[in-house]
Amino acid sequence: MTQQINWGIIGCGDVTEVKSGPAFNKVAHSKLIAVMRRNADKAADYARRHGVPKWYANADQLINDPEVNAVYIATPPSTHAAYTLAALRAGKPVYVEKPMALNAAEARQMYNYAT
């Protein structure tokens, strides 16, 4: 049995508009169901334009949404580690935009927590 991947995006800016955001709905067993952006108006606009059913202005709400079972982090690199660790603590797999971290120590911490 194949599990449905219900993606949540943290940081729905330009990189997700045409590249990664729409792609989540084009892959079998994959659906973009929630987006987060600190600016609530922009998060709501993104969700409306892309047919995403949920939007948040707070990353913890997206991470803790029981319907979201995988998290894509597309924020500036300075926040990658914190959001990655929060999602991993919630038991959710994470896909992190590049660069993964600000330095090797952060990347190692993220890797160690995931493995």
Biopython code that builds the backbone (N, CA, C, O; Angstrom):
import numpy as np
from Bio.PDB.StructureBuilder import StructureBuilder

atoms = [
    (1, "MET", "N", (0.846, -1.177, 0.000)),
    (1, "MET", "CA", (0.000, 0.000, 0.000)),
    (1, "MET", "C", (0.893, 1.243, 0.000)),
    (1, "MET", "O", (1.820, 1.341, 0.804)),
    (2, "THR", "N", (0.623, 2.167, -0.877)),
    (2, "THR", "CA", (1.393, 3.394, -0.972)),
    (2, "THR", "C", (0.752, 4.468, -0.110)),
    (2, "THR", "O", (-0.456, 4.698, -0.167)),
    (3, "GLN", "N", (1.576, 5.112, 0.680)),
    (3, "GLN", "CA", (1.072, 6.174, 1.554)),
    (3, "GLN", "C", (0.998, 7.497, 0.790)),
    (3, "GLN", "O", (1.886, 7.824, 0.003)),
    (4, "GLN", "N", (-0.057, 8.238, 1.031)),
    (4, "GLN", "CA", (-0.203, 9.580, 0.484)),
    (4, "GLN", "C", (0.722, 10.528, 1.235)),
    (4, "GLN", "O", (0.717, 10.548, 2.466)),
    (5, "ILE", "N", (1.506, 11.306, 0.517)),
    (5, "ILE", "CA", (2.338, 12.334, 1.140)),
    (5, "ILE", "C", (1.574, 13.646, 1.075)),
    (5, "ILE", "O", (1.283, 14.155, -0.007)),
    (6, "ASN", "N", (1.256, 14.184, 2.234)),
    (6, "ASN", "CA", (0.557, 15.465, 2.338)),
    (6, "ASN", "C", (1.565, 16.516, 2.773)),
    (6, "ASN", "O", (1.918, 16.606, 3.949)),
    (7, "TRP", "N", (2.019, 17.300, 1.820)),
    (7, "TRP", "CA", (3.069, 18.276, 2.051)),
    (7, "TRP", "C", (2.567, 19.553, 2.691)),
    (7, "TRP", "O", (1.454, 20.011, 2.431)),
    (8, "GLY", "N", (3.406, 20.107, 3.525)),
    (8, "GLY", "CA", (3.253, 21.456, 4.020)),
    (8, "GLY", "C", (4.521, 22.209, 3.668)),
    (8, "GLY", "O", (5.622, 21.700, 3.879)),
    (9, "ILE", "N", (4.384, 23.408, 3.137)),
    (9, "ILE", "CA", (5.550, 24.236, 2.798)),
    (9, "ILE", "C", (5.685, 25.334, 3.836)),
    (9, "ILE", "O", (4.726, 26.048, 4.132)),
    (10, "ILE", "N", (6.881, 25.461, 4.383)),
    (10, "ILE", "CA", (7.207, 26.590, 5.245)),
    (10, "ILE", "C", (8.058, 27.538, 4.408)),
    (10, "ILE", "O", (9.169, 27.197, 4.002)),
    (11, "GLY", "N", (7.531, 28.716, 4.158)),
    (11, "GLY", "CA", (8.245, 29.697, 3.340)),
    (11, "GLY", "C", (7.807, 29.638, 1.895)),
    (11, "GLY", "O", (8.567, 29.178, 1.044)),
    (12, "CYS", "N", (6.613, 30.086, 1.597)),
    (12, "CYS", "CA", (6.088, 29.988, 0.226)),
    (12, "CYS", "C", (6.384, 31.271, -0.547)),
    (12, "CYS", "O", (5.491, 32.063, -0.851)),
    (13, "GLY", "N", (7.661, 31.447, -0.852)),
    (13, "GLY", "CA", (8.106, 32.597, -1.619)),
    (13, "GLY", "C", (8.318, 32.237, -3.078)),
    (13, "GLY", "O", (7.737, 31.279, -3.588)),
    (14, "ASP", "N", (9.157, 33.020, -3.742)),
    (14, "ASP", "CA", (9.364, 32.877, -5.183)),
    (14, "ASP", "C", (9.803, 31.478, -5.617)),
    (14, "ASP", "O", (9.344, 30.985, -6.647)),
    (15, "VAL", "N", (10.682, 30.831, -4.849)),
    (15, "VAL", "CA", (11.196, 29.522, -5.267)),
    (15, "VAL", "C", (10.078, 28.483, -5.357)),
    (15, "VAL", "O", (10.192, 27.521, -6.116)),
    (16, "THR", "N", (9.019, 28.664, -4.605)),
    (16, "THR", "CA", (7.932, 27.681, -4.617)),
    (16, "THR", "C", (6.823, 28.017, -5.621)),
    (16, "THR", "O", (5.954, 27.184, -5.881)),
    (17, "GLU", "N", (6.845, 29.202, -6.173)),
    (17, "GLU", "CA", (5.770, 29.621, -7.077)),
    (17, "GLU", "C", (5.669, 28.750, -8.329)),
    (17, "GLU", "O", (4.569, 28.334, -8.694)),
    (18, "VAL", "N", (6.776, 28.471, -8.985)),
    (18, "VAL", "CA", (6.723, 27.718, -10.238)),
    (18, "VAL", "C", (7.523, 26.427, -10.197)),
    (18, "VAL", "O", (7.285, 25.527, -11.002)),
    (19, "LYS", "N", (8.462, 26.325, -9.275)),
    (19, "LYS", "CA", (9.315, 25.142, -9.234)),
    (19, "LYS", "C", (8.723, 24.057, -8.344)),
    (19, "LYS", "O", (8.127, 23.103, -8.845)),
    (20, "SER", "N", (8.878, 24.190, -7.065)),
    (20, "SER", "CA", (8.546, 23.091, -6.168)),
    (20, "SER", "C", (7.093, 23.038, -5.752)),
    (20, "SER", "O", (6.535, 21.945, -5.651)),
    (21, "GLY", "N", (6.462, 24.158, -5.508)),
    (21, "GLY", "CA", (5.079, 24.149, -5.044)),
    (21, "GLY", "C", (4.135, 23.382, -5.951)),
    (21, "GLY", "O", (3.521, 22.411, -5.510)),
    (22, "PRO", "N", (4.002, 23.789, -7.205)),
    (22, "PRO", "CA", (3.099, 23.064, -8.114)),
    (22, "PRO", "C", (3.513, 21.609, -8.352)),
    (22, "PRO", "O", (2.661, 20.763, -8.621)),
    (23, "ALA", "N", (4.806, 21.313, -8.256)),
    (23, "ALA", "CA", (5.282, 19.949, -8.514)),
    (23, "ALA", "C", (4.734, 18.945, -7.510)),
    (23, "ALA", "O", (4.528, 17.783, -7.859)),
    (24, "PHE", "N", (4.494, 19.363, -6.275)),
    (24, "PHE", "CA", (3.991, 18.429, -5.270)),
    (24, "PHE", "C", (2.648, 17.837, -5.661)),
    (24, "PHE", "O", (2.321, 16.729, -5.237)),
    (25, "ASN", "N", (1.865, 18.546, -6.456)),
    (25, "ASN", "CA", (0.563, 18.042, -6.891)),
    (25, "ASN", "C", (0.638, 17.243, -8.188)),
    (25, "ASN", "O", (-0.365, 16.679, -8.624)),
    (26, "LYS", "N", (1.808, 17.189, -8.806)),
    (26, "LYS", "CA", (1.952, 16.479, -10.080)),
    (26, "LYS", "C", (2.531, 15.082, -9.918)),
    (26, "LYS", "O", (2.580, 14.319, -10.882)),
    (27, "VAL", "N", (2.965, 14.743, -8.727)),
    (27, "VAL", "CA", (3.571, 13.444, -8.460)),
    (27, "VAL", "C", (2.512, 12.531, -7.844)),
    (27, "VAL", "O", (1.722, 12.961, -7.003)),
    (28, "ALA", "N", (2.504, 11.287, -8.265)),
    (28, "ALA", "CA", (1.542, 10.325, -7.708)),
    (28, "ALA", "C", (1.698, 10.226, -6.198)),
    (28, "ALA", "O", (2.814, 10.225, -5.678)),
    (29, "HIS", "N", (0.582, 10.142, -5.504)),
    (29, "HIS", "CA", (0.541, 9.979, -4.046)),
    (29, "HIS", "C", (1.155, 11.161, -3.309)),
    (29, "HIS", "O", (1.670, 11.001, -2.202)),
    (30, "SER", "N", (1.105, 12.336, -3.904)),
    (30, "SER", "CA", (1.677, 13.545, -3.315)),
    (30, "SER", "C", (0.702, 14.693, -3.510)),
    (30, "SER", "O", (0.131, 14.862, -4.588)),
    (31, "LYS", "N", (0.517, 15.480, -2.456)),
    (31, "LYS", "CA", (-0.406, 16.621, -2.539)),
    (31, "LYS", "C", (0.082, 17.716, -1.609)),
    (31, "LYS", "O", (0.493, 17.454, -0.479)),
    (32, "LEU", "N", (0.031, 18.942, -2.098)),
    (32, "LEU", "CA", (0.335, 20.112, -1.276)),
    (32, "LEU", "C", (-0.947, 20.517, -0.575)),
    (32, "LEU", "O", (-1.916, 20.917, -1.220)),
    (33, "ILE", "N", (-0.952, 20.412, 0.770)),
    (33, "ILE", "CA", (-2.200, 20.690, 1.496)),
    (33, "ILE", "C", (-2.120, 21.904, 2.407)),
    (33, "ILE", "O", (-3.144, 22.383, 2.894)),
    (34, "ALA", "N", (-0.883, 22.417, 2.648)),
    (34, "ALA", "CA", (-0.770, 23.559, 3.559)),
    (34, "ALA", "C", (0.485, 24.352, 3.232)),
    (34, "ALA", "O", (1.511, 23.798, 2.835)),
    (35, "VAL", "N", (0.376, 25.671, 3.410)),
    (35, "VAL", "CA", (1.528, 26.549, 3.234)),
    (35, "VAL", "C", (1.621, 27.491, 4.425)),
    (35, "VAL", "O", (0.625, 27.785, 5.087)),
    (36, "MET", "N", (2.828, 27.954, 4.682)),
    (36, "MET", "CA", (3.047, 28.907, 5.766)),
    (36, "MET", "C", (3.945, 30.022, 5.278)),
    (36, "MET", "O", (4.951, 29.798, 4.606)),
    (37, "ARG", "N", (3.558, 31.201, 5.629)),
    (37, "ARG", "CA", (4.367, 32.397, 5.400)),
    (37, "ARG", "C", (4.069, 33.329, 6.562)),
    (37, "ARG", "O", (2.917, 33.436, 6.985)),
    (38, "ARG", "N", (5.094, 34.013, 7.091)),
    (38, "ARG", "CA", (4.864, 34.873, 8.261)),
    (38, "ARG", "C", (3.841, 35.962, 7.980)),
    (38, "ARG", "O", (3.136, 36.395, 8.891)),
    (39, "ASN", "N", (3.751, 36.406, 6.752)),
    (39, "ASN", "CA", (2.760, 37.399, 6.366)),
    (39, "ASN", "C", (1.464, 36.662, 6.011)),
    (39, "ASN", "O", (1.389, 36.007, 4.971)),
    (40, "ALA", "N", (0.457, 36.765, 6.863)),
    (40, "ALA", "CA", (-0.791, 36.019, 6.679)),
    (40, "ALA", "C", (-1.478, 36.338, 5.362)),
    (40, "ALA", "O", (-2.006, 35.437, 4.711)),
    (41, "ASP", "N", (-1.481, 37.606, 4.959)),
    (41, "ASP", "CA", (-2.125, 37.973, 3.697)),
    (41, "ASP", "C", (-1.448, 37.285, 2.512)),
    (41, "ASP", "O", (-2.119, 36.804, 1.600)),
    (42, "LYS", "N", (-0.122, 37.242, 2.533)),
    (42, "LYS", "CA", (0.613, 36.589, 1.445)),
    (42, "LYS", "C", (0.432, 35.077, 1.486)),
    (42, "LYS", "O", (0.360, 34.438, 0.436)),
    (43, "ALA", "N", (0.357, 34.498, 2.674)),
    (43, "ALA", "CA", (0.105, 33.058, 2.793)),
    (43, "ALA", "C", (-1.268, 32.713, 2.231)),
    (43, "ALA", "O", (-1.413, 31.747, 1.482)),
    (44, "ALA", "N", (-2.269, 33.499, 2.592)),
    (44, "ALA", "CA", (-3.628, 33.260, 2.097)),
    (44, "ALA", "C", (-3.701, 33.427, 0.586)),
    (44, "ALA", "O", (-4.369, 32.648, -0.094)),
    (45, "ASP", "N", (-3.016, 34.438, 0.059)),
    (45, "ASP", "CA", (-2.992, 34.666, -1.384)),
    (45, "ASP", "C", (-2.341, 33.496, -2.117)),
    (45, "ASP", "O", (-2.856, 33.032, -3.134)),
    (46, "TYR", "N", (-1.219, 33.026, -1.603)),
    (46, "TYR", "CA", (-0.541, 31.879, -2.214)),
    (46, "TYR", "C", (-1.467, 30.669, -2.228)),
    (46, "TYR", "O", (-1.614, 30.003, -3.252)),
    (47, "ALA", "N", (-2.085, 30.391, -1.091)),
    (47, "ALA", "CA", (-2.991, 29.241, -1.000)),
    (47, "ALA", "C", (-4.146, 29.364, -1.999)),
    (47, "ALA", "O", (-4.494, 28.392, -2.669)),
    (48, "ARG", "N", (-4.723, 30.529, -2.094)),
    (48, "ARG", "CA", (-5.838, 30.746, -3.024)),
    (48, "ARG", "C", (-5.394, 30.529, -4.469)),
    (48, "ARG", "O", (-6.064, 29.831, -5.229)),
    (49, "ARG", "N", (-4.269, 31.127, -4.843)),
    (49, "ARG", "CA", (-3.799, 31.037, -6.237)),
    (49, "ARG", "C", (-3.388, 29.628, -6.643)),
    (49, "ARG", "O", (-3.482, 29.271, -7.817)),
    (50, "HIS", "N", (-2.932, 28.825, -5.683)),
    (50, "HIS", "CA", (-2.444, 27.478, -5.991)),
    (50, "HIS", "C", (-3.402, 26.371, -5.559)),
    (50, "HIS", "O", (-3.069, 25.190, -5.656)),
    (51, "GLY", "N", (-4.572, 26.739, -5.090)),
    (51, "GLY", "CA", (-5.564, 25.739, -4.705)),
    (51, "GLY", "C", (-5.145, 24.905, -3.505)),
    (51, "GLY", "O", (-5.459, 23.717, -3.422)),
    (52, "VAL", "N", (-4.436, 25.534, -2.576)),
    (52, "VAL", "CA", (-3.989, 24.843, -1.364)),
    (52, "VAL", "C", (-5.045, 25.064, -0.284)),
    (52, "VAL", "O", (-5.408, 26.206, 0.000)),
    (53, "PRO", "N", (-5.542, 23.989, 0.318)),
    (53, "PRO", "CA", (-6.666, 24.144, 1.245)),
    (53, "PRO", "C", (-6.369, 24.847, 2.568)),
    (53, "PRO", "O", (-7.277, 25.416, 3.174)),
    (54, "LYS", "N", (-5.110, 24.818, 3.029)),
    (54, "LYS", "CA", (-4.795, 25.419, 4.326)),
    (54, "LYS", "C", (-3.614, 26.364, 4.212)),
    (54, "LYS", "O", (-2.702, 26.153, 3.412)),
    (55, "TRP", "N", (-3.646, 27.409, 5.024)),
    (55, "TRP", "CA", (-2.498, 28.314, 5.105)),
    (55, "TRP", "C", (-2.322, 28.755, 6.550)),
    (55, "TRP", "O", (-3.274, 28.810, 7.328)),
    (56, "TYR", "N", (-1.091, 29.062, 6.879)),
    (56, "TYR", "CA", (-0.740, 29.481, 8.234)),
    (56, "TYR", "C", (0.238, 30.646, 8.188)),
    (56, "TYR", "O", (0.952, 30.833, 7.203)),
    (57, "ALA", "N", (0.263, 31.420, 9.257)),
    (57, "ALA", "CA", (1.265, 32.475, 9.442)),
    (57, "ALA", "C", (2.238, 32.084, 10.555)),
    (57, "ALA", "O", (3.077, 32.884, 10.969)),
    (58, "ASN", "N", (2.114, 30.850, 11.028)),
    (58, "ASN", "CA", (2.945, 30.348, 12.118)),
    (58, "ASN", "C", (3.423, 28.945, 11.746)),
    (58, "ASN", "O", (2.609, 28.062, 11.476)),
    (59, "ALA", "N", (4.738, 28.740, 11.733)),
    (59, "ALA", "CA", (5.304, 27.454, 11.319)),
    (59, "ALA", "C", (4.897, 26.316, 12.242)),
    (59, "ALA", "O", (4.657, 25.203, 11.775)),
    (60, "ASP", "N", (4.817, 26.572, 13.538)),
    (60, "ASP", "CA", (4.445, 25.502, 14.470)),
    (60, "ASP", "C", (3.051, 24.962, 14.175)),
    (60, "ASP", "O", (2.801, 23.768, 14.344)),
    (61, "GLN", "N", (2.150, 25.820, 13.739)),
    (61, "GLN", "CA", (0.804, 25.356, 13.409)),
    (61, "GLN", "C", (0.837, 24.421, 12.204)),
    (61, "GLN", "O", (0.150, 23.399, 12.195)),
    (62, "LEU", "N", (1.626, 24.760, 11.194)),
    (62, "LEU", "CA", (1.744, 23.883, 10.032)),
    (62, "LEU", "C", (2.407, 22.574, 10.449)),
    (62, "LEU", "O", (1.912, 21.498, 10.112)),
    (63, "ILE", "N", (3.513, 22.651, 11.173)),
    (63, "ILE", "CA", (4.235, 21.453, 11.592)),
    (63, "ILE", "C", (3.333, 20.535, 12.407)),
    (63, "ILE", "O", (3.412, 19.314, 12.265)),
    (64, "ASN", "N", (2.491, 21.089, 13.244)),
    (64, "ASN", "CA", (1.629, 20.281, 14.112)),
    (64, "ASN", "C", (0.269, 19.946, 13.514)),
    (64, "ASN", "O", (-0.561, 19.320, 14.173)),
    (65, "ASP", "N", (0.040, 20.352, 12.288)),
    (65, "ASP", "CA", (-1.198, 19.981, 11.602)),
    (65, "ASP", "C", (-1.166, 18.465, 11.388)),
    (65, "ASP", "O", (-0.262, 17.961, 10.721)),
    (66, "PRO", "N", (-2.138, 17.730, 11.943)),
    (66, "PRO", "CA", (-2.103, 16.269, 11.827)),
    (66, "PRO", "C", (-2.247, 15.748, 10.398)),
    (66, "PRO", "O", (-1.882, 14.605, 10.120)),
    (67, "GLU", "N", (-2.770, 16.561, 9.499)),
    (67, "GLU", "CA", (-2.897, 16.122, 8.102)),
    (67, "GLU", "C", (-1.597, 16.266, 7.330)),
    (67, "GLU", "O", (-1.396, 15.566, 6.337)),
    (68, "VAL", "N", (-0.714, 17.148, 7.755)),
    (68, "VAL", "CA", (0.587, 17.325, 7.098)),
    (68, "VAL", "C", (1.504, 16.208, 7.579)),
    (68, "VAL", "O", (1.744, 16.071, 8.779)),
    (69, "ASN", "N", (2.023, 15.402, 6.636)),
    (69, "ASN", "CA", (2.913, 14.320, 7.056)),
    (69, "ASN", "C", (4.321, 14.436, 6.473)),
    (69, "ASN", "O", (5.132, 13.523, 6.629)),
    (70, "ALA", "N", (4.614, 15.550, 5.802)),
    (70, "ALA", "CA", (5.960, 15.849, 5.317)),
    (70, "ALA", "C", (6.073, 17.357, 5.168)),
    (70, "ALA", "O", (5.103, 18.023, 4.806)),
    (71, "VAL", "N", (7.250, 17.894, 5.445)),
    (71, "VAL", "CA", (7.433, 19.343, 5.451)),
    (71, "VAL", "C", (8.570, 19.734, 4.515)),
    (71, "VAL", "O", (9.674, 19.193, 4.590)),
    (72, "TYR", "N", (8.278, 20.682, 3.637)),
    (72, "TYR", "CA", (9.284, 21.262, 2.747)),
    (72, "TYR", "C", (9.642, 22.634, 3.303)),
    (72, "TYR", "O", (8.766, 23.472, 3.516)),
    (73, "ILE", "N", (10.926, 22.859, 3.534)),
    (73, "ILE", "CA", (11.389, 24.119, 4.108)),
    (73, "ILE", "C", (12.072, 24.929, 3.019)),
    (73, "ILE", "O", (13.124, 24.546, 2.507)),
    (74, "ALA", "N", (11.455, 26.061, 2.672)),
    (74, "ALA", "CA", (11.942, 26.919, 1.597)),
    (74, "ALA", "C", (12.125, 28.344, 2.102)),
    (74, "ALA", "O", (11.810, 29.312, 1.409)),
    (75, "THR", "N", (12.632, 28.451, 3.301)),
    (75, "THR", "CA", (12.879, 29.747, 3.931)),
    (75, "THR", "C", (14.331, 30.145, 3.700)),
    (75, "THR", "O", (15.092, 29.369, 3.122)),
    (76, "PRO", "N", (14.734, 31.334, 4.137)),
    (76, "PRO", "CA", (16.154, 31.672, 4.077)),
    (76, "PRO", "C", (16.970, 30.663, 4.909)),
    (76, "PRO", "O", (16.477, 30.149, 5.912)),
    (77, "PRO", "N", (18.196, 30.387, 4.499)),
    (77, "PRO", "CA", (19.024, 29.385, 5.178)),
    (77, "PRO", "C", (19.199, 29.603, 6.677)),
    (77, "PRO", "O", (19.449, 28.645, 7.408)),
    (78, "SER", "N", (19.075, 30.823, 7.143)),
    (78, "SER", "CA", (19.260, 31.086, 8.573)),
    (78, "SER", "C", (18.204, 30.412, 9.445)),
    (78, "SER", "O", (18.399, 30.281, 10.653)),
    (79, "THR", "N", (17.099, 29.985, 8.858)),
    (79, "THR", "CA", (16.032, 29.329, 9.626)),
    (79, "THR", "C", (15.910, 27.832, 9.330)),
    (79, "THR", "O", (15.081, 27.155, 9.939)),
    (80, "HIS", "N", (16.703, 27.316, 8.426)),
    (80, "HIS", "CA", (16.575, 25.913, 8.032)),
    (80, "HIS", "C", (16.729, 24.954, 9.212)),
    (80, "HIS", "O", (15.919, 24.042, 9.379)),
    (81, "ALA", "N", (17.750, 25.153, 10.019)),
    (81, "ALA", "CA", (18.012, 24.219, 11.121)),
    (81, "ALA", "C", (16.852, 24.208, 12.118)),
    (81, "ALA", "O", (16.379, 23.137, 12.500)),
    (82, "ALA", "N", (16.400, 25.360, 12.531)),
    (82, "ALA", "CA", (15.331, 25.424, 13.537)),
    (82, "ALA", "C", (14.044, 24.771, 13.021)),
    (82, "ALA", "O", (13.414, 23.995, 13.740)),
    (83, "TYR", "N", (13.655, 25.077, 11.790)),
    (83, "TYR", "CA", (12.432, 24.483, 11.250)),
    (83, "TYR", "C", (12.596, 22.985, 11.012)),
    (83, "TYR", "O", (11.665, 22.213, 11.240)),
    (84, "THR", "N", (13.777, 22.574, 10.553)),
    (84, "THR", "CA", (14.028, 21.151, 10.339)),
    (84, "THR", "C", (13.912, 20.385, 11.643)),
    (84, "THR", "O", (13.231, 19.361, 11.707)),
    (85, "LEU", "N", (14.572, 20.874, 12.683)),
    (85, "LEU", "CA", (14.523, 20.182, 13.972)),
    (85, "LEU", "C", (13.104, 20.152, 14.533)),
    (85, "LEU", "O", (12.694, 19.146, 15.112)),
    (86, "ALA", "N", (12.361, 21.218, 14.373)),
    (86, "ALA", "CA", (10.974, 21.246, 14.868)),
    (86, "ALA", "C", (10.123, 20.205, 14.136)),
    (86, "ALA", "O", (9.337, 19.495, 14.763)),
    (87, "ALA", "N", (10.276, 20.114, 12.829)),
    (87, "ALA", "CA", (9.498, 19.130, 12.071)),
    (87, "ALA", "C", (9.913, 17.708, 12.417)),
    (87, "ALA", "O", (9.064, 16.827, 12.554)),
    (88, "LEU", "N", (11.207, 17.481, 12.559)),
    (88, "LEU", "CA", (11.678, 16.146, 12.932)),
    (88, "LEU", "C", (11.180, 15.752, 14.323)),
    (88, "LEU", "O", (10.797, 14.604, 14.545)),
    (89, "ARG", "N", (11.184, 16.693, 15.245)),
    (89, "ARG", "CA", (10.651, 16.409, 16.590)),
    (89, "ARG", "C", (9.175, 16.030, 16.533)),
    (89, "ARG", "O", (8.694, 15.254, 17.358)),
    (90, "ALA", "N", (8.471, 16.573, 15.567)),
    (90, "ALA", "CA", (7.052, 16.251, 15.381)),
    (90, "ALA", "C", (6.871, 14.933, 14.623)),
    (90, "ALA", "O", (5.743, 14.509, 14.368)),
    (91, "GLY", "N", (7.979, 14.292, 14.266)),
    (91, "GLY", "CA", (7.916, 13.004, 13.584)),
    (91, "GLY", "C", (7.664, 13.082, 12.099)),
    (91, "GLY", "O", (7.186, 12.122, 11.494)),
    (92, "LYS", "N", (7.985, 14.226, 11.500)),
    (92, "LYS", "CA", (7.699, 14.411, 10.077)),
    (92, "LYS", "C", (8.979, 14.479, 9.265)),
    (92, "LYS", "O", (9.925, 15.161, 9.660)),
    (93, "PRO", "N", (9.026, 13.784, 8.135)),
    (93, "PRO", "CA", (10.175, 13.893, 7.250)),
    (93, "PRO", "C", (10.278, 15.309, 6.704)),
    (93, "PRO", "O", (9.282, 16.025, 6.596)),
    (94, "VAL", "N", (11.495, 15.697, 6.363)),
    (94, "VAL", "CA", (11.754, 17.069, 5.937)),
    (94, "VAL", "C", (12.535, 17.079, 4.632)),
    (94, "VAL", "O", (13.465, 16.299, 4.431)),
    (95, "TYR", "N", (12.130, 17.979, 3.759)),
    (95, "TYR", "CA", (12.844, 18.278, 2.523)),
    (95, "TYR", "C", (13.285, 19.727, 2.682)),
    (95, "TYR", "O", (12.447, 20.619, 2.815)),
    (96, "VAL", "N", (14.609, 19.972, 2.668)),
    (96, "VAL", "CA", (15.144, 21.300, 2.940)),
    (96, "VAL", "C", (15.754, 21.882, 1.673)),
    (96, "VAL", "O", (16.536, 21.223, 0.987)),
    (97, "GLU", "N", (15.395, 23.100, 1.375)),
    (97, "GLU", "CA", (15.964, 23.816, 0.231)),
    (97, "GLU", "C", (17.455, 24.033, 0.472)),
    (97, "GLU", "O", (17.901, 24.047, 1.619)),
    (98, "LYS", "N", (18.211, 24.197, -0.577)),
    (98, "LYS", "CA", (19.651, 24.420, -0.433)),
    (98, "LYS", "C", (19.956, 25.892, -0.203)),
    (98, "LYS", "O", (19.182, 26.744, -0.639)),
    (99, "PRO", "N", (21.024, 26.210, 0.446)),
    (99, "PRO", "CA", (21.887, 25.294, 1.178)),
    (99, "PRO", "C", (21.168, 24.760, 2.412)),
    (99, "PRO", "O", (20.326, 25.435, 3.004)),
    (100, "MET", "N", (21.514, 23.548, 2.779)),
    (100, "MET", "CA", (20.844, 22.876, 3.891)),
    (100, "MET", "C", (20.972, 23.651, 5.190)),
    (100, "MET", "O", (20.010, 23.754, 5.952)),
    (101, "ALA", "N", (22.154, 24.197, 5.447)),
    (101, "ALA", "CA", (22.420, 24.861, 6.721)),
    (101, "ALA", "C", (23.443, 25.975, 6.505)),
    (101, "ALA", "O", (24.016, 26.126, 5.426)),
    (102, "LEU", "N", (23.649, 26.746, 7.570)),
    (102, "LEU", "CA", (24.620, 27.842, 7.493)),
    (102, "LEU", "C", (26.058, 27.365, 7.604)),
    (102, "LEU", "O", (26.980, 28.036, 7.139)),
    (103, "ASN", "N", (26.246, 26.204, 8.221)),
    (103, "ASN", "CA", (27.600, 25.687, 8.401)),
    (103, "ASN", "C", (27.536, 24.179, 8.638)),
    (103, "ASN", "O", (26.457, 23.599, 8.760)),
    (104, "ALA", "N", (28.707, 23.562, 8.700)),
    (104, "ALA", "CA", (28.783, 22.110, 8.858)),
    (104, "ALA", "C", (28.204, 21.644, 10.186)),
    (104, "ALA", "O", (27.574, 20.589, 10.244)),
    (105, "ALA", "N", (28.404, 22.406, 11.243)),
    (105, "ALA", "CA", (27.885, 22.005, 12.558)),
    (105, "ALA", "C", (26.363, 21.937, 12.544)),
    (105, "ALA", "O", (25.781, 20.996, 13.084)),
    (106, "GLU", "N", (25.708, 22.931, 11.929)),
    (106, "GLU", "CA", (24.245, 22.909, 11.822)),
    (106, "GLU", "C", (23.781, 21.722, 10.989)),
    (106, "GLU", "O", (22.835, 21.026, 11.358)),
    (107, "ALA", "N", (24.451, 21.497, 9.866)),
    (107, "ALA", "CA", (24.080, 20.376, 8.990)),
    (107, "ALA", "C", (24.246, 19.055, 9.718)),
    (107, "ALA", "O", (23.405, 18.166, 9.585)),
    (108, "ARG", "N", (25.310, 18.915, 10.480)),
    (108, "ARG", "CA", (25.549, 17.694, 11.240)),
    (108, "ARG", "C", (24.448, 17.494, 12.288)),
    (108, "ARG", "O", (23.960, 16.380, 12.478)),
    (109, "GLN", "N", (24.063, 18.576, 12.963)),
    (109, "GLN", "CA", (22.995, 18.486, 13.962)),
    (109, "GLN", "C", (21.687, 18.034, 13.306)),
    (109, "GLN", "O", (20.983, 17.181, 13.847)),
    (110, "MET", "N", (21.368, 18.593, 12.164)),
    (110, "MET", "CA", (20.150, 18.215, 11.444)),
    (110, "MET", "C", (20.211, 16.740, 11.034)),
    (110, "MET", "O", (19.254, 15.988, 11.215)),
    (111, "TYR", "N", (21.350, 16.351, 10.483)),
    (111, "TYR", "CA", (21.532, 14.962, 10.036)),
    (111, "TYR", "C", (21.432, 14.003, 11.226)),
    (111, "TYR", "O", (20.730, 12.995, 11.155)),
    (112, "ASN", "N", (22.117, 14.310, 12.292)),
    (112, "ASN", "CA", (22.123, 13.429, 13.459)),
    (112, "ASN", "C", (20.730, 13.267, 14.044)),
    (112, "ASN", "O", (20.369, 12.174, 14.479)),
    (113, "TYR", "N", (19.958, 14.312, 14.062)),
    (113, "TYR", "CA", (18.596, 14.220, 14.608)),
    (113, "TYR", "C", (17.715, 13.379, 13.692)),
    (113, "TYR", "O", (16.815, 12.682, 14.159)),
    (114, "ALA", "N", (17.973, 13.444, 12.389)),
    (114, "ALA", "CA", (17.146, 12.711, 11.423)),
    (114, "ALA", "C", (17.476, 11.227, 11.361)),
    (114, "ALA", "O", (16.654, 10.426, 10.917)),
    (115, "THR", "N", (18.662, 10.860, 11.797)),
    (115, "THR", "CA", (19.055, 9.450, 11.653)),
    (115, "THR", "C", (18.980, 8.679, 12.942)),
    (115, "THR", "O", (19.282, 7.486, 12.967)),
]
sb = StructureBuilder()
sb.init_structure("model")
sb.init_model(0)
sb.init_chain("A")
sb.init_seg("    ")
for serial, (resi, resn, name, xyz) in enumerate(atoms, 1):
    if name == "N":
        sb.init_residue(resn, " ", resi, " ")
    sb.init_atom(name, np.array(xyz, "f"), 0.0, 1.0, " ", f" {name:<3s}", serial, name[0])
structure = sb.get_structure()
